[in-house]
């Protein structure tokens, strides 16, 4: 079974008029309502699944990771600073605001052994798989 995103609507799609109005409305209310969806890479090998979220400029304490009923949710907030060390920003292209990404886990994931680490702007979640038990039987013909 494949590891899948919980909300398929999180994928980027062509911007609709409604989406443009929502963005304009939210941005005009300030950064308190600003949200973004971090880029995610998902890989698999024989022993585990690996999810990487691109979240530069954050601290380990900025993340919240929940696993309830096989639904893994990663959320947090990257705060935007209007001024930093006496500098005024003229352009800000990095993503900031709150985010939330959710994934349904396959049945073969060991939920109690999920590990998370954060390094070089990547939040990495390793989801180990249960060992496959090969059952073999020799059947005699009578």
Helices and strands as residue ranges (DSSP letters): E 4-5, G 8-10, H 17-28, G 31-33, E 40-44, E 48-54, G 60-62, E 63-68, E 71-78, E 83-84, E 87-88, E 97-104, G 111-113, E 115-119, E 122-128
